């Protein structure tokens, strides 16, 4: 039983230590989408309402969610989840122009 608790605590510590930051997400966007990924983040920064980078990170200590917009004329768009040093893109559903 102690081994299971130790392994669970170890897993939680590893997830917390490998939670990527905004700079790592920017590097991921540039690597995956090339110049278009970098430019999209720059455009979001231009249209953000004084928050600086335009990119936002919701940090849940073990994982994070990255999004742009939501604070100015740009609507909020979730981009990716991150955990364990890996990024998982969020596929936006086509809602047919209607918000759920």
C-alpha positions as CSV (number, residue, x, y, z in Angstrom):
1,X,0.0,0.0,0.0
2,X,2.9,2.4,0.8
3,X,4.4,1.7,-2.6
4,X,1.1,2.8,-4.4
5,X,0.9,6.0,-2.3
6,X,4.6,6.7,-3.0
7,X,4.2,6.2,-6.7
8,X,1.1,8.3,-6.8
9,X,2.8,11.2,-5.0
10,X,5.8,10.8,-7.3
11,X,3.6,11.0,-10.3
12,X,2.0,14.2,-9.0
13,X,5.4,15.8,-8.3
14,X,6.7,14.9,-11.7
15,X,3.5,16.4,-13.4
16,X,3.9,19.6,-11.3
17,X,7.6,20.0,-12.2
18,X,7.1,19.4,-15.9
19,X,4.1,21.7,-16.4
20,X,5.1,23.9,-19.4
21,X,5.1,27.7,-19.2
22,X,4.2,30.3,-21.8
23,X,7.6,30.4,-23.4
24,X,7.6,26.7,-24.0
25,X,4.1,27.0,-25.5
26,X,5.3,29.8,-27.9
27,X,8.2,27.5,-28.9
28,X,5.7,24.7,-29.5
29,X,3.5,26.9,-31.7
30,X,6.5,28.1,-33.7
31,X,7.7,24.5,-34.2
32,X,4.3,23.0,-35.1
33,X,2.8,25.8,-37.1
34,X,6.0,27.7,-38.3
35,X,5.8,31.4,-39.0
36,X,2.0,31.3,-39.0
37,X,1.9,30.1,-35.4
38,X,4.2,32.9,-34.3
39,X,2.3,35.5,-36.3
40,X,-1.0,34.4,-34.9
41,X,0.3,35.0,-31.3
42,X,1.7,38.4,-32.4
43,X,-1.7,39.4,-33.8
44,X,-3.5,38.3,-30.7
45,X,-1.0,40.5,-28.7
46,X,-1.9,43.5,-30.8
47,X,-5.6,43.1,-30.3
48,X,-5.4,42.2,-26.6
49,X,-6.6,45.0,-24.3
50,X,-3.4,45.9,-22.6
51,X,-2.6,42.5,-21.1
52,X,0.7,42.4,-22.9
53,X,1.2,39.0,-24.6
54,X,-2.3,38.2,-25.8
55,X,-1.6,34.6,-24.8
56,X,-3.2,33.4,-21.5
57,X,-2.3,30.4,-19.4
58,X,-4.7,28.9,-16.8
59,X,-2.3,27.1,-14.5
60,X,-3.8,24.1,-12.6
61,X,-0.3,23.2,-11.1
62,X,-0.4,19.7,-12.7
63,X,-1.5,20.8,-16.1
64,X,-2.3,24.1,-18.0
65,X,-4.7,25.4,-20.6
66,X,-3.6,28.0,-23.1
67,X,-6.0,30.4,-24.9
68,X,-6.0,33.7,-26.7
69,X,-8.7,36.4,-26.6
70,X,-11.5,36.8,-24.2
71,X,-10.4,40.2,-22.9
72,X,-10.9,42.4,-25.9
73,X,-12.4,42.3,-29.4
74,X,-11.1,38.8,-29.9
75,X,-13.4,36.0,-28.7
76,X,-11.8,33.5,-26.4
77,X,-10.2,30.6,-28.3
78,X,-8.8,27.6,-26.5
79,X,-5.6,26.5,-28.1
80,X,-4.1,23.6,-26.1
81,X,-3.8,21.6,-22.9
82,X,-0.4,20.8,-21.5
83,X,0.7,18.2,-19.0
84,X,4.0,16.4,-18.4
85,X,5.9,18.6,-20.8
86,X,3.6,17.7,-23.7
87,X,1.0,19.8,-25.5
88,X,-2.4,18.5,-26.7
89,X,-4.2,20.7,-29.2
90,X,-7.9,21.4,-28.6
91,X,-10.1,20.7,-31.6
92,X,-12.8,23.4,-31.8
93,X,-16.3,22.0,-32.6
94,X,-18.2,23.7,-35.4
95,X,-21.2,25.0,-33.6
96,X,-22.9,26.5,-36.8
97,X,-22.5,30.0,-35.5
98,X,-24.4,29.3,-32.2
99,X,-22.9,29.4,-28.8
100,X,-23.7,26.6,-26.5
